[in-house]
């Protein structure tokens, strides 16, 4: 019984020290992580709208950017993306 209590105590202490080490390591890595997130394209995180300059006639590239799909996407992906955008912007959604 006593050996079990000692083993549990040592396990908890080891987990505490490991957690402390991880937190300290994360503080040192924070600038690199921020730089990586800033270098990623904004469309990777935005579920919102395409904020860009529009041409007089919409191109395939612009349509793909608005829907958030590849310009070479198949009809199924385009249909799903269009449905997602329509559901997000539906007037009955309450926004």
Biopython code that builds the backbone (N, CA, C, O; Angstrom):
import numpy as np
from Bio.PDB.StructureBuilder import StructureBuilder

atoms = [
    (1, "UNK", "N", (0.824, -1.184, 0.000)),
    (1, "UNK", "CA", (0.000, 0.000, 0.000)),
    (1, "UNK", "C", (0.872, 1.253, 0.000)),
    (1, "UNK", "O", (0.623, 2.186, -0.763)),
    (2, "UNK", "N", (1.890, 1.273, 0.852)),
    (2, "UNK", "CA", (2.755, 2.449, 0.933)),
    (2, "UNK", "C", (3.550, 2.627, -0.356)),
    (2, "UNK", "O", (3.786, 3.752, -0.795)),
    (3, "UNK", "N", (3.958, 1.519, -0.956)),
    (3, "UNK", "CA", (4.725, 1.636, -2.197)),
    (3, "UNK", "C", (3.852, 2.183, -3.326)),
    (3, "UNK", "O", (4.348, 2.885, -4.207)),
    (4, "UNK", "N", (2.554, 1.866, -3.305)),
    (4, "UNK", "CA", (1.636, 2.389, -4.313)),
    (4, "UNK", "C", (1.482, 3.898, -4.161)),
    (4, "UNK", "O", (1.465, 4.626, -5.153)),
    (5, "UNK", "N", (1.370, 4.362, -2.934)),
    (5, "UNK", "CA", (1.232, 5.796, -2.675)),
    (5, "UNK", "C", (2.497, 6.523, -3.126)),
    (5, "UNK", "O", (2.417, 7.603, -3.711)),
    (6, "UNK", "N", (3.658, 5.939, -2.857)),
    (6, "UNK", "CA", (4.917, 6.554, -3.287)),
    (6, "UNK", "C", (5.002, 6.588, -4.807)),
    (6, "UNK", "O", (5.435, 7.587, -5.382)),
    (7, "UNK", "N", (4.595, 5.512, -5.459)),
    (7, "UNK", "CA", (4.633, 5.456, -6.920)),
    (7, "UNK", "C", (3.694, 6.491, -7.523)),
    (7, "UNK", "O", (4.050, 7.156, -8.496)),
    (8, "UNK", "N", (2.502, 6.634, -6.959)),
    (8, "UNK", "CA", (1.547, 7.629, -7.454)),
    (8, "UNK", "C", (2.097, 9.035, -7.241)),
    (8, "UNK", "O", (1.974, 9.886, -8.122)),
    (9, "UNK", "N", (2.693, 9.284, -6.102)),
    (9, "UNK", "CA", (3.278, 10.595, -5.818)),
    (9, "UNK", "C", (4.405, 10.930, -6.786)),
    (9, "UNK", "O", (4.489, 12.051, -7.286)),
    (10, "UNK", "N", (5.273, 9.953, -7.047)),
    (10, "UNK", "CA", (6.366, 10.186, -8.002)),
    (10, "UNK", "C", (5.839, 10.423, -9.415)),
    (10, "UNK", "O", (6.389, 11.234, -10.160)),
    (11, "UNK", "N", (4.778, 9.718, -9.779)),
    (11, "UNK", "CA", (4.186, 9.903, -11.103)),
    (11, "UNK", "C", (3.600, 11.302, -11.237)),
    (11, "UNK", "O", (3.785, 11.958, -12.262)),
    (12, "UNK", "N", (2.901, 11.759, -10.215)),
    (12, "UNK", "CA", (2.329, 13.109, -10.236)),
    (12, "UNK", "C", (3.433, 14.154, -10.285)),
    (12, "UNK", "O", (3.318, 15.138, -11.016)),
    (13, "UNK", "N", (4.490, 13.960, -9.525)),
    (13, "UNK", "CA", (5.607, 14.904, -9.536)),
    (13, "UNK", "C", (6.274, 14.932, -10.910)),
    (13, "UNK", "O", (6.605, 16.003, -11.418)),
    (14, "UNK", "N", (6.469, 13.769, -11.506)),
    (14, "UNK", "CA", (7.084, 13.715, -12.842)),
    (14, "UNK", "C", (6.204, 14.423, -13.861)),
    (14, "UNK", "O", (6.713, 15.144, -14.719)),
    (15, "UNK", "N", (4.886, 14.227, -13.778)),
    (15, "UNK", "CA", (3.975, 14.899, -14.705)),
    (15, "UNK", "C", (4.034, 16.410, -14.505)),
    (15, "UNK", "O", (3.987, 17.166, -15.475)),
    (16, "UNK", "N", (4.135, 16.850, -13.260)),
    (16, "UNK", "CA", (4.247, 18.283, -12.976)),
    (16, "UNK", "C", (5.515, 18.883, -13.560)),
    (16, "UNK", "O", (5.479, 19.949, -14.174)),
    (17, "UNK", "N", (6.635, 18.200, -13.369)),
    (17, "UNK", "CA", (7.900, 18.697, -13.916)),
    (17, "UNK", "C", (7.888, 18.693, -15.443)),
    (17, "UNK", "O", (8.406, 19.614, -16.075)),
    (18, "UNK", "N", (7.294, 17.650, -16.034)),
    (18, "UNK", "CA", (7.218, 17.587, -17.494)),
    (18, "UNK", "C", (6.334, 18.718, -18.032)),
    (18, "UNK", "O", (6.662, 19.336, -19.044)),
    (19, "UNK", "N", (5.226, 18.981, -17.359)),
    (19, "UNK", "CA", (4.351, 20.073, -17.772)),
    (19, "UNK", "C", (5.037, 21.419, -17.673)),
    (19, "UNK", "O", (4.884, 22.270, -18.549)),
    (20, "UNK", "N", (5.792, 21.610, -16.607)),
    (20, "UNK", "CA", (6.532, 22.864, -16.429)),
    (20, "UNK", "C", (7.560, 23.037, -17.541)),
    (20, "UNK", "O", (7.723, 24.133, -18.077)),
    (21, "UNK", "N", (8.250, 21.959, -17.885)),
    (21, "UNK", "CA", (9.248, 22.012, -18.955)),
    (21, "UNK", "C", (8.594, 22.364, -20.290)),
    (21, "UNK", "O", (9.128, 23.163, -21.059)),
    (22, "UNK", "N", (7.434, 21.760, -20.559)),
    (22, "UNK", "CA", (6.730, 22.022, -21.814)),
    (22, "UNK", "C", (6.298, 23.487, -21.878)),
    (22, "UNK", "O", (6.452, 24.134, -22.914)),
    (23, "UNK", "N", (5.764, 24.007, -20.784)),
    (23, "UNK", "CA", (5.340, 25.408, -20.774)),
    (23, "UNK", "C", (6.509, 26.355, -20.997)),
    (23, "UNK", "O", (6.368, 27.344, -21.716)),
    (24, "UNK", "N", (7.651, 26.074, -20.401)),
    (24, "UNK", "CA", (8.829, 26.921, -20.608)),
    (24, "UNK", "C", (9.320, 26.831, -22.046)),
    (24, "UNK", "O", (9.732, 27.835, -22.628)),
    (25, "UNK", "N", (9.278, 25.637, -22.618)),
    (25, "UNK", "CA", (9.699, 25.469, -24.005)),
    (25, "UNK", "C", (8.756, 26.211, -24.940)),
    (25, "UNK", "O", (9.202, 26.781, -25.936)),
    (26, "UNK", "N", (7.456, 26.215, -24.636)),
    (26, "UNK", "CA", (6.478, 26.907, -25.469)),
    (26, "UNK", "C", (6.724, 28.419, -25.457)),
    (26, "UNK", "O", (6.547, 29.080, -26.481)),
    (27, "UNK", "N", (7.126, 28.969, -24.318)),
    (27, "UNK", "CA", (7.403, 30.410, -24.239)),
    (27, "UNK", "C", (8.551, 30.782, -25.167)),
    (27, "UNK", "O", (8.533, 31.849, -25.781)),
    (28, "UNK", "N", (9.546, 29.912, -25.274)),
    (28, "UNK", "CA", (10.690, 30.195, -26.137)),
    (28, "UNK", "C", (10.331, 30.030, -27.611)),
    (28, "UNK", "O", (10.953, 30.646, -28.477)),
    (29, "UNK", "N", (9.334, 29.203, -27.896)),
    (29, "UNK", "CA", (8.948, 28.943, -29.281)),
    (29, "UNK", "C", (7.878, 29.913, -29.785)),
    (29, "UNK", "O", (7.552, 29.899, -30.972)),
    (30, "UNK", "N", (7.334, 30.744, -28.916)),
    (30, "UNK", "CA", (6.220, 31.612, -29.295)),
    (30, "UNK", "C", (6.520, 32.518, -30.492)),
    (30, "UNK", "O", (5.670, 32.627, -31.376)),
    (31, "UNK", "N", (7.683, 33.171, -30.569)),
    (31, "UNK", "CA", (7.945, 34.021, -31.744)),
    (31, "UNK", "C", (7.958, 33.234, -33.061)),
    (31, "UNK", "O", (7.460, 33.720, -34.077)),
    (32, "UNK", "N", (8.523, 32.030, -33.045)),
    (32, "UNK", "CA", (8.554, 31.225, -34.260)),
    (32, "UNK", "C", (7.148, 30.796, -34.670)),
    (32, "UNK", "O", (6.824, 30.788, -35.857)),
    (33, "UNK", "N", (6.314, 30.440, -33.697)),
    (33, "UNK", "CA", (4.951, 30.018, -33.995)),
    (33, "UNK", "C", (4.158, 31.188, -34.579)),
    (33, "UNK", "O", (3.417, 31.009, -35.545)),
    (34, "UNK", "N", (4.306, 32.374, -34.006)),
    (34, "UNK", "CA", (3.617, 33.553, -34.535)),
    (34, "UNK", "C", (4.048, 33.842, -35.960)),
    (34, "UNK", "O", (3.222, 34.185, -36.806)),
    (35, "UNK", "N", (5.337, 33.707, -36.227)),
    (35, "UNK", "CA", (5.848, 33.965, -37.572)),
    (35, "UNK", "C", (5.265, 32.969, -38.575)),
    (35, "UNK", "O", (4.925, 33.346, -39.696)),
    (36, "UNK", "N", (5.150, 31.710, -38.180)),
    (36, "UNK", "CA", (4.580, 30.697, -39.070)),
    (36, "UNK", "C", (3.122, 31.020, -39.369)),
    (36, "UNK", "O", (2.694, 30.927, -40.519)),
    (37, "UNK", "N", (2.352, 31.398, -38.347)),
    (37, "UNK", "CA", (0.941, 31.710, -38.569)),
    (37, "UNK", "C", (0.770, 32.957, -39.432)),
    (37, "UNK", "O", (-0.175, 33.040, -40.216)),
    (38, "UNK", "N", (1.674, 33.928, -39.295)),
    (38, "UNK", "CA", (1.575, 35.127, -40.116)),
    (38, "UNK", "C", (1.935, 34.847, -41.564)),
    (38, "UNK", "O", (1.446, 35.529, -42.465)),
    (39, "UNK", "N", (2.786, 33.848, -41.804)),
    (39, "UNK", "CA", (3.188, 33.540, -43.170)),
    (39, "UNK", "C", (2.133, 32.716, -43.911)),
    (39, "UNK", "O", (2.160, 32.645, -45.140)),
    (40, "UNK", "N", (1.200, 32.092, -43.176)),
    (40, "UNK", "CA", (0.143, 31.320, -43.819)),
    (40, "UNK", "C", (-0.855, 32.258, -44.484)),
    (40, "UNK", "O", (-1.053, 33.379, -44.014)),
    (41, "UNK", "N", (-1.480, 31.824, -45.559)),
    (41, "UNK", "CA", (-2.476, 32.683, -46.200)),
    (41, "UNK", "C", (-3.683, 32.883, -45.300)),
    (41, "UNK", "O", (-4.070, 31.979, -44.559)),
    (42, "UNK", "N", (-4.271, 34.053, -45.364)),
    (42, "UNK", "CA", (-5.414, 34.378, -44.505)),
    (42, "UNK", "C", (-6.607, 33.484, -44.810)),
    (42, "UNK", "O", (-7.404, 33.200, -43.916)),
    (43, "UNK", "N", (-6.748, 33.038, -46.050)),
    (43, "UNK", "CA", (-7.904, 32.226, -46.409)),
    (43, "UNK", "C", (-7.891, 30.872, -45.716)),
    (43, "UNK", "O", (-8.914, 30.188, -45.682)),
    (44, "UNK", "N", (-6.755, 30.475, -45.164)),
    (44, "UNK", "CA", (-6.688, 29.195, -44.472)),
    (44, "UNK", "C", (-7.479, 29.222, -43.174)),
    (44, "UNK", "O", (-7.917, 28.174, -42.699)),
    (45, "UNK", "N", (-7.671, 30.403, -42.589)),
    (45, "UNK", "CA", (-8.334, 30.498, -41.300)),
    (45, "UNK", "C", (-9.669, 31.198, -41.363)),
    (45, "UNK", "O", (-10.462, 31.084, -40.428)),
    (46, "UNK", "N", (-9.941, 31.912, -42.422)),
    (46, "UNK", "CA", (-11.169, 32.691, -42.454)),
    (46, "UNK", "C", (-12.295, 31.852, -43.025)),
    (46, "UNK", "O", (-12.159, 31.254, -44.092)),
    (47, "UNK", "N", (-13.385, 31.815, -42.322)),
    (47, "UNK", "CA", (-14.572, 31.186, -42.844)),
    (47, "UNK", "C", (-15.478, 32.248, -43.433)),
    (47, "UNK", "O", (-16.614, 31.975, -43.820)),
    (48, "UNK", "N", (-14.961, 33.454, -43.493)),
    (48, "UNK", "CA", (-15.771, 34.592, -43.893)),
    (48, "UNK", "C", (-15.730, 34.858, -45.379)),
    (48, "UNK", "O", (-15.889, 33.944, -46.189)),
    (49, "UNK", "N", (-15.523, 36.080, -45.727)),
    (49, "UNK", "CA", (-15.663, 36.534, -47.090)),
    (49, "UNK", "C", (-14.317, 36.773, -47.752)),
    (49, "UNK", "O", (-13.312, 37.026, -47.087)),
    (50, "UNK", "N", (-14.318, 36.689, -49.067)),
    (50, "UNK", "CA", (-13.139, 37.031, -49.854)),
    (50, "UNK", "C", (-13.094, 38.542, -49.958)),
    (50, "UNK", "O", (-14.000, 39.152, -50.525)),
    (51, "UNK", "N", (-12.052, 39.153, -49.418)),
    (51, "UNK", "CA", (-11.907, 40.593, -49.471)),
    (51, "UNK", "C", (-10.850, 40.923, -50.519)),
    (51, "UNK", "O", (-9.661, 41.005, -50.209)),
    (52, "UNK", "N", (-11.267, 41.102, -51.695)),
    (52, "UNK", "CA", (-10.324, 41.398, -52.751)),
    (52, "UNK", "C", (-10.947, 42.297, -53.794)),
    (52, "UNK", "O", (-12.156, 42.527, -53.795)),
    (53, "UNK", "N", (-10.112, 42.799, -54.676)),
    (53, "UNK", "CA", (-10.618, 43.635, -55.746)),
    (53, "UNK", "C", (-11.251, 42.767, -56.809)),
    (53, "UNK", "O", (-10.665, 41.778, -57.249)),
    (54, "UNK", "N", (-12.425, 43.132, -57.213)),
    (54, "UNK", "CA", (-13.120, 42.365, -58.226)),
    (54, "UNK", "C", (-12.883, 42.964, -59.600)),
    (54, "UNK", "O", (-12.771, 44.181, -59.751)),
    (55, "UNK", "N", (-12.811, 42.108, -60.583)),
    (55, "UNK", "CA", (-12.682, 42.545, -61.959)),
    (55, "UNK", "C", (-14.085, 42.768, -62.519)),
    (55, "UNK", "O", (-15.057, 42.270, -61.951)),
    (56, "UNK", "N", (-14.208, 43.510, -63.628)),
    (56, "UNK", "CA", (-15.550, 43.764, -64.174)),
    (56, "UNK", "C", (-16.327, 42.483, -64.475)),
    (56, "UNK", "O", (-17.538, 42.428, -64.260)),
    (57, "UNK", "N", (-15.649, 41.471, -64.963)),
    (57, "UNK", "CA", (-16.293, 40.184, -65.201)),
    (57, "UNK", "C", (-15.582, 39.144, -64.336)),
    (57, "UNK", "O", (-14.356, 39.040, -64.364)),
    (58, "UNK", "N", (-16.344, 38.385, -63.578)),
    (58, "UNK", "CA", (-15.750, 37.429, -62.651)),
    (58, "UNK", "C", (-14.993, 36.338, -63.408)),
    (58, "UNK", "O", (-15.492, 35.757, -64.372)),
    (59, "UNK", "N", (-13.785, 36.085, -62.943)),
    (59, "UNK", "CA", (-12.972, 35.027, -63.533)),
    (59, "UNK", "C", (-13.130, 33.751, -62.712)),
    (59, "UNK", "O", (-13.692, 33.768, -61.617)),
    (60, "UNK", "N", (-12.633, 32.663, -63.250)),
    (60, "UNK", "CA", (-12.693, 31.386, -62.543)),
    (60, "UNK", "C", (-11.867, 31.459, -61.253)),
    (60, "UNK", "O", (-12.235, 30.873, -60.235)),
    (61, "UNK", "N", (-10.759, 32.178, -61.312)),
    (61, "UNK", "CA", (-9.885, 32.332, -60.142)),
    (61, "UNK", "C", (-10.616, 33.065, -59.023)),
    (61, "UNK", "O", (-10.559, 32.646, -57.867)),
    (62, "UNK", "N", (-11.305, 34.159, -59.357)),
    (62, "UNK", "CA", (-12.049, 34.909, -58.349)),
    (62, "UNK", "C", (-13.160, 34.070, -57.733)),
    (62, "UNK", "O", (-13.364, 34.094, -56.519)),
    (63, "UNK", "N", (-13.868, 33.337, -58.562)),
    (63, "UNK", "CA", (-14.946, 32.487, -58.060)),
    (63, "UNK", "C", (-14.386, 31.432, -57.106)),
    (63, "UNK", "O", (-14.987, 31.136, -56.073)),
    (64, "UNK", "N", (-13.241, 30.873, -57.458)),
    (64, "UNK", "CA", (-12.621, 29.869, -56.594)),
    (64, "UNK", "C", (-12.183, 30.491, -55.270)),
    (64, "UNK", "O", (-12.331, 29.866, -54.220)),
    (65, "UNK", "N", (-11.646, 31.714, -55.301)),
    (65, "UNK", "CA", (-11.243, 32.390, -54.062)),
    (65, "UNK", "C", (-12.452, 32.676, -53.180)),
    (65, "UNK", "O", (-12.385, 32.518, -51.961)),
    (66, "UNK", "N", (-13.535, 33.089, -53.780)),
    (66, "UNK", "CA", (-14.745, 33.384, -53.010)),
    (66, "UNK", "C", (-15.275, 32.119, -52.343)),
    (66, "UNK", "O", (-15.663, 32.135, -51.175)),
    (67, "UNK", "N", (-15.288, 31.027, -53.096)),
    (67, "UNK", "CA", (-15.806, 29.770, -52.550)),
    (67, "UNK", "C", (-14.800, 29.055, -51.663)),
    (67, "UNK", "O", (-15.176, 28.171, -50.893)),
    (68, "UNK", "N", (-13.528, 29.423, -51.758)),
    (68, "UNK", "CA", (-12.503, 28.781, -50.937)),
    (68, "UNK", "C", (-12.104, 27.417, -51.454)),
    (68, "UNK", "O", (-11.765, 26.529, -50.672)),
    (69, "UNK", "N", (-12.141, 27.242, -52.768)),
    (69, "UNK", "CA", (-11.739, 25.980, -53.378)),
    (69, "UNK", "C", (-10.651, 26.246, -54.405)),
    (69, "UNK", "O", (-10.358, 27.397, -54.730)),
    (70, "UNK", "N", (-10.064, 25.190, -54.905)),
    (70, "UNK", "CA", (-9.058, 25.298, -55.941)),
    (70, "UNK", "C", (-9.732, 25.644, -57.271)),
    (70, "UNK", "O", (-10.854, 25.204, -57.521)),
    (71, "UNK", "N", (-9.065, 26.426, -58.126)),
    (71, "UNK", "CA", (-9.654, 26.728, -59.436)),
    (71, "UNK", "C", (-9.897, 25.478, -60.281)),
    (71, "UNK", "O", (-10.696, 25.508, -61.217)),
    (72, "UNK", "N", (-9.214, 24.384, -59.957)),
    (72, "UNK", "CA", (-9.388, 23.150, -60.717)),
    (72, "UNK", "C", (-10.271, 22.138, -59.975)),
    (72, "UNK", "O", (-10.247, 20.948, -60.288)),
    (73, "UNK", "N", (-11.049, 22.612, -58.993)),
    (73, "UNK", "CA", (-11.888, 21.713, -58.196)),
    (73, "UNK", "C", (-12.987, 21.100, -59.055)),
    (73, "UNK", "O", (-13.426, 21.685, -60.046)),
    (74, "UNK", "N", (-13.418, 19.913, -58.654)),
    (74, "UNK", "CA", (-14.489, 19.252, -59.407)),
    (74, "UNK", "C", (-15.845, 19.837, -59.021)),
    (74, "UNK", "O", (-15.945, 20.621, -58.078)),
    (75, "UNK", "N", (-16.885, 19.450, -59.757)),
    (75, "UNK", "CA", (-18.216, 20.025, -59.557)),
    (75, "UNK", "C", (-18.766, 19.745, -58.162)),
    (75, "UNK", "O", (-19.476, 20.571, -57.589)),
    (76, "UNK", "N", (-18.439, 18.592, -57.628)),
    (76, "UNK", "CA", (-18.928, 18.247, -56.291)),
    (76, "UNK", "C", (-18.378, 19.173, -55.218)),
    (76, "UNK", "O", (-19.117, 19.632, -54.347)),
    (77, "UNK", "N", (-17.070, 19.448, -55.283)),
    (77, "UNK", "CA", (-16.462, 20.356, -54.301)),
    (77, "UNK", "C", (-17.017, 21.763, -54.446)),
    (77, "UNK", "O", (-17.265, 22.448, -53.454)),
    (78, "UNK", "N", (-17.211, 22.192, -55.697)),
    (78, "UNK", "CA", (-17.750, 23.529, -55.932)),
    (78, "UNK", "C", (-19.174, 23.612, -55.390)),
    (78, "UNK", "O", (-19.545, 24.609, -54.770)),
    (79, "UNK", "N", (-19.965, 22.580, -55.617)),
    (79, "UNK", "CA", (-21.344, 22.555, -55.130)),
    (79, "UNK", "C", (-21.373, 22.601, -53.597)),
    (79, "UNK", "O", (-22.170, 23.334, -53.013)),
    (80, "UNK", "N", (-20.505, 21.819, -52.950)),
    (80, "UNK", "CA", (-20.464, 21.802, -51.487)),
    (80, "UNK", "C", (-20.032, 23.151, -50.924)),
    (80, "UNK", "O", (-20.593, 23.627, -49.937)),
    (81, "UNK", "N", (-19.028, 23.770, -51.561)),
    (81, "UNK", "CA", (-18.557, 25.077, -51.100)),
    (81, "UNK", "C", (-19.641, 26.132, -51.286)),
    (81, "UNK", "O", (-19.842, 26.977, -50.414)),
    (82, "UNK", "N", (-20.329, 26.088, -52.400)),
    (82, "UNK", "CA", (-21.410, 27.043, -52.651)),
    (82, "UNK", "C", (-22.520, 26.874, -51.620)),
    (82, "UNK", "O", (-23.059, 27.859, -51.115)),
    (83, "UNK", "N", (-22.855, 25.644, -51.316)),
    (83, "UNK", "CA", (-23.897, 25.381, -50.322)),
    (83, "UNK", "C", (-23.475, 25.899, -48.951)),
    (83, "UNK", "O", (-24.281, 26.489, -48.232)),
    (84, "UNK", "N", (-22.220, 25.682, -48.592)),
    (84, "UNK", "CA", (-21.714, 26.162, -47.299)),
    (84, "UNK", "C", (-21.812, 27.685, -47.213)),
    (84, "UNK", "O", (-22.245, 28.226, -46.196)),
    (85, "UNK", "N", (-21.408, 28.377, -48.287)),
    (85, "UNK", "CA", (-21.462, 29.845, -48.292)),
    (85, "UNK", "C", (-22.911, 30.320, -48.216)),
    (85, "UNK", "O", (-23.218, 31.273, -47.499)),
    (86, "UNK", "N", (-23.795, 29.661, -48.951)),
    (86, "UNK", "CA", (-25.207, 30.060, -48.930)),
    (86, "UNK", "C", (-25.818, 29.856, -47.545)),
    (86, "UNK", "O", (-26.600, 30.688, -47.087)),
    (87, "UNK", "N", (-25.471, 28.768, -46.882)),
    (87, "UNK", "CA", (-25.994, 28.528, -45.538)),
    (87, "UNK", "C", (-25.447, 29.532, -44.539)),
    (87, "UNK", "O", (-26.159, 29.953, -43.627)),
    (88, "UNK", "N", (-24.180, 29.923, -44.703)),
    (88, "UNK", "CA", (-23.588, 30.921, -43.803)),
    (88, "UNK", "C", (-24.254, 32.280, -43.951)),
    (88, "UNK", "O", (-24.385, 33.018, -42.974)),
    (89, "UNK", "N", (-24.670, 32.612, -45.152)),
    (89, "UNK", "CA", (-25.217, 33.943, -45.434)),
    (89, "UNK", "C", (-26.738, 33.954, -45.533)),
    (89, "UNK", "O", (-27.311, 34.951, -45.974)),
    (90, "UNK", "N", (-27.398, 32.891, -45.140)),
    (90, "UNK", "CA", (-28.847, 32.827, -45.262)),
    (90, "UNK", "C", (-29.499, 33.845, -44.316)),
    (90, "UNK", "O", (-29.080, 33.964, -43.165)),
    (91, "UNK", "N", (-30.507, 34.574, -44.780)),
    (91, "UNK", "CA", (-31.117, 35.609, -43.937)),
    (91, "UNK", "C", (-31.842, 35.048, -42.722)),
    (91, "UNK", "O", (-32.025, 35.775, -41.746)),
    (92, "UNK", "N", (-32.253, 33.812, -42.740)),
    (92, "UNK", "CA", (-32.938, 33.229, -41.586)),
    (92, "UNK", "C", (-31.984, 32.753, -40.497)),
    (92, "UNK", "O", (-32.419, 32.269, -39.452)),
    (93, "UNK", "N", (-30.688, 32.889, -40.743)),
    (93, "UNK", "CA", (-29.712, 32.430, -39.759)),
    (93, "UNK", "C", (-29.672, 33.340, -38.539)),
    (93, "UNK", "O", (-29.229, 32.910, -37.474)),
    (94, "UNK", "N", (-30.118, 34.574, -38.663)),
    (94, "UNK", "CA", (-30.214, 35.462, -37.506)),
    (94, "UNK", "C", (-29.059, 36.426, -37.354)),
    (94, "UNK", "O", (-28.805, 36.908, -36.250)),
    (95, "UNK", "N", (-28.356, 36.719, -38.428)),
    (95, "UNK", "CA", (-27.238, 37.658, -38.295)),
    (95, "UNK", "C", (-27.604, 39.001, -38.832)),
    (95, "UNK", "O", (-26.786, 39.921, -38.804)),
]
sb = StructureBuilder()
sb.init_structure("model")
sb.init_model(0)
sb.init_chain("A")
sb.init_seg("    ")
for serial, (resi, resn, name, xyz) in enumerate(atoms, 1):
    if name == "N":
        sb.init_residue(resn, " ", resi, " ")
    sb.init_atom(name, np.array(xyz, "f"), 0.0, 1.0, " ", f" {name:<3s}", serial, name[0])
structure = sb.get_structure()
